Amino acid sequence: MFIAIRRNARAVEKIVRWKLAIAVLILLALCGCGAAKAVRDTAGKFDEYGCLSREFKGQPSCQQQEP
């Protein structure tokens, strides 16, 4: 009887570990998506401010890209 209880406890431990590992992977994936959006937004701001600085310097303005 005690052997069966130990086997069940080990099985439960494995299930809990797998669930924890899956949860961590999901969280990492969500954080990665947020980081990618932040990089895209930052790159867009650099392009915008680069064009503004060209206008202040008297250089020709940037070509507007059509979406």
Secondary structure, DSSP 8 states (H G I E B T S, - for coil): -HHHHHHHHHHHHHHHHHHHHHHHHHHHHHHHHHHHHHHHHHHHHHHHHHHHHHHHHT---------
